[in-house]
Amino acid sequence: MPSVHGRPTRDLGVALLLAGLLTVAWSLQNWANLSALRLPDTDDVVRLQQIRDWLGGQAFGDLAQHRLGAAPGLEMHWSRLPDLVPAALIALLSPLLGAHAAELVAVIVWPALLFAAALALVASLARSLGASGPLATLIAALAFPATTLFMPGRIDHHGLQLVLLLVVARAAVGQGRLGAGAGAGIATAASLTVGLETAPLLGVGAAAIVLRWVREGRNAQPRLAGYAVGLVLSLAAASVLLRTSGWNWPGCDGFNYTFWRAAQLATLAPLGLAVFGFVFETPRHRGIATLILAPAGLFGALALSPGCVAPYGEVDPLLAQLWLANVAEAQPLLGAPLVHAIGYAGLMLAGIAAGIWALRRSRDDRWLVILALQLAALALTWIQLRGAYAGALLAAPALAMLITVARTRSVLALVPAWLISAGMLYPIVAGALVPAGPERAGGADCTGPGTLARLAALPPGTLIAPIDLGAFALAATPHRVIAAPYHRNTAGNDAMYRFFLGPIDDARRLADTWHVNYVAYCPGDFAELGTQAASSARLSGALAVGKPPAWLRPISPPGEVPMLFEVER
């Protein structure tokens, strides 16, 4: 039997093995797209373009996409932090393999490394709670939808955020050591620098660290002190090292000045509590101090930057209705199609039930930390399905405990325990039980490698196309793109919808205003809007029935998707 000290090594080995095997399988399955660098998601391809721009000479702090939206380009709400590793891989490998091969290696290796790190952290989390590390690793490796963030090509920041959240969770349930607290503080600051999607979960992790300090006192004091100092110093360093060209953007949708000042004020609460803990040692005094400082820090931060209450509150109402409401992961749980709701939330709900069972069985209060994080993930999922990513991974420790106990009972107990723990089964079962909705005609081909190659072969110009195709075209072609799925691109996205969905005469005026050279349209575009997009009085309706206006000259063969047109002047 391996020693206690050898178990983390074994967990890491299992994590690397599973991440490697699944990465190879996923790569082979999607090689046609992957080898052409047609990545799984719009954010992935724009992230790759962001890295190319930086390596091509764009300033480190300049995160604007200068070929997107209105001139001189769109200030992205992203961070440079997730670019560092893939950019390093591309820079190191390009002289040896060539640019294309280096990029291909980077978009495969980086998600695989994050996947292995996430699995290893889940194993460590499970082991600290008395569950099997390898078993939790296996469950996490199948934890849909979280696993979709680590597939080859998924170089956007969401996978990194999950890893950083797991670092905080591990510190919150572990021993109250200074290093663990400092690691959690640095991970929290790094995640907030990357994006705000997991901010509520990070807040729950911070609350868990503080509440364990209230209860345990001296034993938890080093962890709280390390967390507070690590968080304060990391946020301060990030404001200097990772400041972007959009630092003064007026909204609170990313790591800019508006958010940073609110976050720095909020961090004074755990820092004050850590200092207080060196003076007063009774739980009563610590509890009173927490009840005073924690709300003061939170409400003070929101008063300083009230826009942080609704980070996407500045999205144009028309775009929120036409676009954002139809983004799958941005839909609320009850508003999403049933097949998506079951697939996204199934494993998370099973994990919550298993967590309650583990808490009652073990009487270990640390399970409350995991349950609090899971319930916070469920609350986020209630608002937007993307909250289920964290909930799926956090389900693994309790489900591993459930399977371990079921093994000692009978096969009748073991089989259902495995079935509810297999996250990949939930979307499969949901798809089999729930009637399929209407298919979007030709949707897959409209952003495929062939389409992008045909667009890239055209002389450089300005392209107006539906939002998703615009994002892929930005990375695969030299063209300027009017619309892409980013909430700050209000002018460009609004112009695209008015171009396709407005009167044909207005479309011509918009084409002149935006100096449009090329138009791309796919059968099924705007189908989510129903019959209003099919009206022959709208450009979308005219294109759908093959009757483009005279000022649009077809430049793609009949029957080819997407339909490509050149604007004649």
C-alpha positions in Angstrom: 0.0 0.0 0.0 1.5 3.4 -0.9 2.6 5.7 1.8 0.7 8.7 2.8 3.4 10.9 1.3 3.2 8.9 -2.0 -0.5 9.4 -2.4 -0.3 13.0 -3.9 2.2 11.7 -6.4 -0.2 8.9 -7.4 -3.1 11.3 -7.7 -1.0 13.5 -10.0 -0.1 10.5 -12.1 -3.7 9.5 -12.5 -4.6 13.1 -13.3 -1.9 13.4 -16.0 -2.9 10.0 -17.4 -6.6 10.8 -17.7 -6.0 14.3 -19.0 -3.6 12.9 -21.6 -5.8 10.1 -22.8 -8.9 12.3 -23.1 -6.9 15.0 -24.9 -5.7 12.5 -27.4 -9.1 11.1 -27.9 -10.7 14.5 -28.3 -8.0 15.7 -30.7 -8.5 12.7 -33.0 -12.3 13.1 -32.9 -12.1 16.8 -34.0 -8.9 16.7 -36.0 -10.4 18.2 -39.2 -11.4 21.4 -37.4 -8.5 21.4 -34.9 -5.8 21.0 -37.5 -7.1 24.0 -39.4 -7.2 26.0 -36.1 -11.0 26.2 -36.3 -11.3 26.2 -32.5 -14.4 25.0 -30.5 -15.7 28.4 -29.4 -15.7 32.0 -30.6 -13.8 33.1 -27.5 -11.0 30.6 -28.2 -10.4 31.8 -31.8 -10.4 35.5 -30.7 -8.1 34.6 -27.8 -5.7 33.1 -30.4 -5.9 36.2 -32.5 -5.2 38.3 -29.4 -2.0 36.2 -28.8 -1.0 36.6 -32.5 -1.5 40.4 -32.3 0.8 40.5 -29.2 3.5 38.3 -30.7 3.2 40.3 -33.9 4.1 43.5 -32.1 1.0 44.9 -30.4 1.8 46.2 -27.0 1.5 43.9 -24.0 -1.2 46.2 -22.5 -3.1 46.8 -25.7 -5.9 44.3 -25.7 -8.0 46.1 -28.3 -9.1 44.1 -31.4 -8.3 46.7 -34.0 -10.1 44.9 -36.8 -13.3 44.5 -34.9 -16.2 47.0 -34.7 -15.9 50.7 -35.3 -12.5 52.2 -35.9 -10.0 52.2 -34.2 -11.2 48.9 -32.9 -12.8 47.3 -29.8 -11.3 47.5 -26.3 -11.7 43.9 -25.1 -12.7 43.2 -21.4 -10.1 40.4 -21.2 -6.8 40.1 -19.5 -3.3 39.3 -20.8 -2.8 36.7 -18.0 -4.4 33.7 -19.8 -2.3 34.5 -22.9 1.1 34.0 -21.2 1.5 30.2 -21.4 0.1 29.6 -24.9 2.0 32.7 -26.2 5.2 31.3 -24.6 4.6 27.9 -26.3 4.0 29.5 -29.7 7.1 31.8 -29.4 9.3 28.9 -28.4 8.1 26.4 -30.9 7.6 28.6 -34.0 11.3 28.6 -35.0 11.3 24.8 -34.8 7.9 23.9 -36.2 6.6 26.9 -38.0 3.8 29.2 -36.9 0.8 27.0 -37.7 2.2 23.9 -36.1 3.3 25.9 -33.0 -0.1 27.3 -32.6 -1.6 23.8 -33.0 0.6 22.4 -30.3 -0.2 25.4 -28.0 -4.0 25.0 -28.3 -3.8 21.3 -27.5 -1.2 21.4 -24.7 -2.5 24.4 -22.7 -6.0 23.0 -22.1 -4.5 19.6 -21.3 -2.2 21.1 -18.6 -5.1 23.0 -17.1 -7.2 19.8 -17.2 -4.5 17.8 -15.4 -4.2 20.6 -12.8 -7.9 20.6 -12.2 -8.1 16.8 -11.8 -5.1 16.8 -9.4 -6.7 19.6 -7.3 -10.0 17.7 -7.2 -8.1 14.6 -6.0 -6.4 16.6 -3.3 -9.7 18.1 -2.2 -11.3 14.7 -2.0 -8.5 13.2 -0.1 -8.5 16.0 2.5 -12.2 15.2 3.1 -11.6 11.5 3.5 -12.7 10.4 0.0 -10.7 8.5 -2.6 -8.4 10.8 -4.7 -8.2 8.6 -7.8 -11.9 7.9 -7.8 -12.7 11.6 -7.5 -10.3 12.2 -10.4 -12.1 9.8 -12.6 -15.5 11.4 -11.8 -14.1 14.8 -12.5 -12.7 13.7 -15.8 -16.2 12.8 -16.8 -17.8 15.8 -15.2 -19.9 17.4 -17.9 -20.2 20.3 -18.6 -16.9 21.2 -16.9 -14.9 18.9 -19.1 -15.9 20.9 -22.2 -13.7 23.8 -20.9 -10.6 21.6 -21.2 -11.0 20.1 -24.6 -8.3 20.7 -27.2 -8.6 24.3 -28.6 -10.3 25.6 -25.4 -7.7 28.3 -24.7 -10.1 30.9 -23.4 -9.9 31.8 -19.7 -12.7 29.7 -18.2 -10.6 26.6 -17.7 -8.0 28.7 -15.9 -10.6 30.2 -13.7 -11.8 26.8 -12.6 -8.3 25.7 -11.6 -7.9 28.9 -9.6 -11.2 28.4 -7.9 -10.2 24.8 -6.9 -7.0 26.3 -5.3 -9.2 28.5 -3.1 -11.5 25.6 -2.3 -8.6 23.4 -1.3 -7.2 26.0 1.0 -10.6 26.6 2.6 -11.0 22.9 3.6 -7.4 22.3 4.4 -5.2 23.1 7.4 -4.8 26.7 8.4 -1.3 27.1 7.1 0.2 30.4 5.9 1.3 29.1 2.5 -2.2 27.7 1.8 -3.8 31.0 2.6 -1.3 33.0 0.5 -1.9 30.6 -2.4 -5.6 31.1 -2.1 -5.2 34.9 -2.0 -3.0 34.9 -5.1 -5.4 32.6 -6.9 -8.3 34.8 -6.0 -6.5 37.9 -7.3 -5.4 36.1 -10.5 -9.0 34.8 -11.2 -10.4 38.3 -10.7 -7.8 39.7 -13.0 -8.8 37.1 -15.7 -12.5 37.8 -15.4 -15.4 38.2 -13.1 -17.5 35.1 -13.9 -16.4 33.2 -10.8 -16.3 36.3 -8.4 -19.4 35.1 -6.4 -17.8 31.7 -5.9 -14.5 33.3 -4.8 -16.5 35.3 -2.3 -17.9 32.1 -0.8 -14.4 30.7 -0.6 -13.2 33.9 1.2 -16.2 33.7 3.6 -15.3 30.0 4.3 -11.7 31.0 5.2 -12.9 33.8 7.5 -15.6 31.7 9.2 -13.1 28.9 9.9 -10.9 31.5 11.4 -13.8 32.7 13.6 -14.3 29.2 14.9 -10.8 27.8 15.1 -8.9 30.9 16.1 -5.1 30.5 16.4 -5.0 27.4 14.3 -6.6 29.2 11.3 -4.9 32.6 11.9 -1.9 31.9 9.6 -4.2 31.0 6.7 -6.3 34.1 7.0 -3.2 36.3 7.3 -1.7 34.7 4.2 -4.9 35.0 2.3 -5.4 38.7 3.1 -1.8 39.7 2.4 -1.6 37.6 -0.7 -4.8 39.0 -2.1 -4.0 42.7 -1.3 -0.5 42.5 -2.7 -1.5 40.5 -5.8 -4.3 42.9 -6.7 -1.9 45.8 -6.3 0.7 44.1 -8.5 -1.9 43.2 -11.1 -3.0 46.8 -11.4 0.5 47.7 -12.5 1.7 44.6 -14.4 -1.6 43.7 -16.1 -3.1 47.1 -16.7 -4.7 47.2 -20.1 -5.5 49.9 -22.7 -9.1 49.6 -21.4 -8.2 50.4 -17.8 -10.4 53.4 -17.7 -13.4 51.8 -19.3 -16.5 53.1 -17.4 -18.2 49.8 -16.8 -17.4 47.0 -14.3 -17.2 44.1 -16.6 -13.5 43.1 -16.3 -10.3 44.0 -14.5 -10.3 47.7 -15.0 -10.0 50.7 -12.6 -13.7 50.6 -11.7 -13.5 47.0 -10.5 -10.0 47.2 -9.1 -10.8 50.0 -6.7 -13.9 48.1 -5.4 -11.9 44.9 -5.0 -9.1 46.6 -3.2 -11.5 48.2 -0.7 -13.2 44.9 -0.1 -9.9 43.2 0.6 -9.3 45.5 3.6 -11.9 43.5 5.5 -10.0 40.2 5.6 -6.8 42.2 6.2 -8.3 44.0 9.1 -9.6 40.7 10.5 -6.2 39.1 10.2 -4.6 42.0 12.2 -7.4 41.8 14.7 -6.8 38.1 15.2 -3.3 38.7 16.5 -4.8 40.8 19.4 -8.1 39.1 20.3 -8.4 35.3 20.5 -11.9 34.6 21.7 -14.5 33.3 19.1 -17.0 35.9 20.4 -14.6 38.8 19.6 -13.7 37.4 16.2 -17.4 36.9 15.4 -18.2 40.5 16.3 -15.3 41.8 14.3 -16.4 39.8 11.3 -20.0 41.1 11.5 -18.7 44.6 11.4 -15.9 44.5 8.9 -17.2 42.1 6.3 -20.4 44.0 5.5 -18.5 47.3 5.7 -16.0 46.0 3.1 -18.7 44.6 0.8 -21.1 47.6 0.9 -18.3 50.1 0.8 -16.9 48.5 -2.4 -20.3 48.5 -4.0 -20.9 52.1 -3.0 -17.6 53.1 -4.5 -18.3 51.2 -7.8 -22.1 50.7 -8.0 -21.8 49.4 -11.6 -20.3 46.2 -10.2 -23.8 45.2 -9.0 -24.7 44.5 -12.6 -21.5 44.1 -14.7 -23.4 43.6 -17.9 -26.0 46.2 -17.2 -24.7 48.5 -20.0 -25.6 46.0 -22.7 -27.9 47.6 -25.3 -31.5 46.4 -24.6 -32.0 45.5 -28.3 -28.8 43.4 -28.3 -29.7 41.8 -25.0 -33.0 40.7 -26.6 -31.7 39.7 -30.0 -28.3 38.2 -29.1 -27.5 37.7 -25.4 -30.8 36.0 -24.5 -30.0 33.4 -27.1 -26.5 32.5 -25.9 -26.8 29.0 -24.5 -24.5 29.4 -21.4 -25.9 32.8 -20.6 -29.5 31.5 -20.4 -31.1 31.0 -16.9 -31.7 27.5 -15.8 -35.5 27.6 -16.1 -35.4 29.6 -19.3 -33.1 27.2 -21.2 -34.3 24.2 -23.3 -35.0 21.2 -21.0 -32.2 19.2 -22.7 -29.7 21.8 -21.9 -30.9 22.3 -18.3 -30.7 18.6 -17.5 -27.3 18.3 -19.2 -25.8 21.2 -17.4 -27.3 20.9 -13.9 -27.7 17.1 -13.5 -24.3 16.3 -12.1 -24.2 19.4 -9.9 -27.6 18.5 -8.3 -26.4 14.9 -7.7 -23.2 16.3 -6.1 -25.3 18.6 -3.8 -27.4 15.6 -2.7 -24.2 13.5 -2.1 -22.6 16.4 -0.2 -25.5 16.6 2.2 -25.3 12.8 2.7 -21.5 13.0 3.3 -21.9 15.8 5.8 -24.5 13.9 7.8 -22.5 10.7 7.6 -19.1 12.1 8.5 -20.1 15.0 10.8 -17.2 16.8 9.3 -18.0 20.5 9.1 -15.6 21.0 6.2 -18.2 19.5 3.9 -20.2 22.7 4.6 -17.5 24.6 2.6 -18.0 22.4 -0.4 -21.8 22.5 -0.1 -21.7 26.3 0.2 -19.6 26.5 -3.0 -22.0 24.0 -4.8 -25.1 26.0 -3.7 -23.5 29.2 -4.9 -22.8 27.5 -8.2 -26.4 26.4 -8.4 -27.5 30.0 -7.7 -25.3 31.2 -10.5 -26.7 28.5 -12.8 -30.2 29.6 -11.9 -29.2 33.0 -13.5 -26.8 31.7 -16.2 -26.0 28.1 -17.1 -22.3 28.8 -17.0 -22.4 28.4 -13.2 -22.7 24.7 -13.7 -19.1 24.3 -14.8 -17.8 24.8 -11.2 -20.7 22.9 -9.7 -19.9 19.8 -11.8 -16.2 19.7 -10.7 -17.1 20.4 -7.0 -19.5 17.4 -7.1 -16.6 14.9 -7.5 -15.4 14.5 -3.8 -18.9 13.7 -2.4 -19.7 11.4 -5.3 -16.4 9.6 -4.8 -17.3 9.1 -1.1 -20.8 7.8 -2.2 -19.3 5.2 -4.5 -16.7 4.1 -1.9 -19.5 3.4 0.6 -21.7 1.8 -2.0 -18.9 -0.7 -2.8 -19.2 -2.1 0.7 -22.9 -2.6 0.4 -24.0 -4.4 -2.8 -24.0 -4.2 -6.6 -27.6 -2.8 -6.3 -26.1 0.1 -4.4 -22.9 0.5 -6.5 -24.5 0.6 -10.0 -26.8 3.6 -9.3 -24.0 5.4 -7.4 -21.8 5.1 -10.6 -24.7 6.1 -12.8 -25.4 9.4 -11.0 -21.7 10.2 -10.8 -21.1 9.8 -14.6 -21.5 13.4 -15.8 -21.3 12.5 -19.4 -24.5 10.5 -19.1 -26.7 13.5 -18.3 -26.7 15.2 -21.7 -27.0 11.8 -23.4 -30.0 10.8 -21.3 -31.5 14.2 -21.7 -31.1 14.1 -25.5 -32.8 10.6 -25.5 -35.7 11.6 -23.3 -36.4 15.2 -24.5 -37.8 15.7 -28.0 -35.3 17.4 -30.2 -35.9 21.0 -31.1 -35.6 22.5 -34.6 -32.2 22.1 -36.2 -30.4 25.1 -37.6 -29.9 24.5 -41.3 -26.3 24.5 -42.4 -25.0 25.9 -39.2 -21.9 23.7 -38.9 -20.6 24.4 -42.4 -20.9 28.1 -42.0 -17.9 28.4 -39.7 -16.0 25.4 -40.9 -12.5 25.4 -42.2 -13.6 25.4 -45.9 -15.8 28.5 -45.3 -13.0 30.3 -43.5 -10.5 29.4 -46.2 -12.8 30.9 -48.9 -13.2 34.1 -46.9 -9.5 34.3 -46.3 -8.8 34.1 -50.1 -10.7 37.3 -50.8 -8.8 40.6 -51.0 -8.7 42.3 -47.6 -11.9 44.3 -46.9 -14.7 44.8 -44.4 -17.0 41.9 -43.7 -20.5 42.0 -42.2 -21.8 38.6 -41.1 -23.8 37.2 -38.2 -22.1 37.4 -34.8 -20.5 33.9 -34.6 -19.1 33.8 -38.1 -17.7 37.3 -37.5 -15.6 36.0 -34.6 -14.2 33.1 -36.6 -13.5 35.3 -39.6 -11.5 37.7 -37.3 -9.0 35.0 -36.6 -9.0 33.2 -39.9 -9.0 36.1 -42.4 -7.3 39.5 -42.9 -10.7 41.2 -43.1 -12.1 43.9 -40.8 -15.2 42.4 -39.1 -18.3 44.5 -38.0 -19.9 42.1 -35.5 -18.7 39.5 -33.0 -20.1 38.2 -29.7 -18.7 40.8 -27.3 -21.0 43.0 -25.2 -18.8 46.1 -25.6 -19.2 46.0 -29.4 -22.5 47.8 -29.2 -22.1 49.8 -32.4 -20.9 47.0 -34.6 -23.4 44.4 -33.4 -26.3 46.8 -33.5 -25.3 47.7 -37.1 -25.2 44.0 -38.1 -28.6 43.3 -36.8 -30.1 46.4 -38.4 -28.3 45.5 -41.6 -29.8 42.0 -41.9 -33.1 42.6 -40.1 -34.0 46.1 -41.2 -35.4 47.3 -44.5 -33.3 46.5 -47.6 -32.8 50.3 -48.3 -31.5 50.8 -44.8 -29.1 47.9 -45.3 -27.6 49.7 -48.3 -27.1 52.9 -46.3 -25.4 50.9 -43.5 -23.1 49.1 -46.0 -22.0 52.5 -47.3 -21.6 54.0 -43.8 -19.5 51.0 -42.6 -17.6 50.7 -45.9 -18.7 47.1 -46.2 -17.0 45.0 -49.0 -18.4 41.5 -48.2 -21.6 40.1 -46.8 -21.9 36.5 -45.6 -25.2 34.8 -44.8 -26.1 31.3 -43.8 -29.4 29.5 -44.2 -30.9 29.4 -40.7 -29.2 32.6 -39.5 -31.5 34.4 -37.1 -33.8 31.4 -37.0 -34.0 31.9 -33.2 -36.0 35.1 -33.9 -38.8 33.3 -35.7 -40.8 34.6 -38.6 -39.8 38.2 -38.2 -36.4 37.4 -39.8 -38.0 35.7 -42.8 -39.9 38.7 -44.1 -39.0 39.5 -47.7 -39.0 43.2 -46.7 -35.9 42.5 -44.6 -32.5 41.7 -46.1 -32.3 38.4 -44.2 -35.6 37.3 -45.7 -34.6 38.3 -49.3 -31.3 36.4 -48.9 -33.0 33.3 -47.5 -35.2 32.9 -50.6 -32.3 33.6 -53.0 -33.4 37.1 -54.0 -30.5 39.5 -53.0 -30.8 43.2 -54.0 -29.0 44.3 -57.1 -26.2 45.9 -55.1 -25.1 42.6 -53.7 -23.1 40.5 -56.3 -22.9 36.8 -55.4 -19.3 35.6 -55.3 -20.0 32.0 -54.1 -21.4 29.2 -56.2 -25.1 28.4 -56.0 -25.9 26.1 -53.1 -22.7 26.8 -51.2 -22.9 28.0 -47.6 -22.5 30.6 -46.4 -23.7 32.7 -49.3 -21.0 35.3 -50.0 -21.7 38.6 -51.7 -19.6 41.6 -52.7 -21.1 45.1 -52.3 -21.2 46.9 -55.6 -20.8 50.6 -55.5 
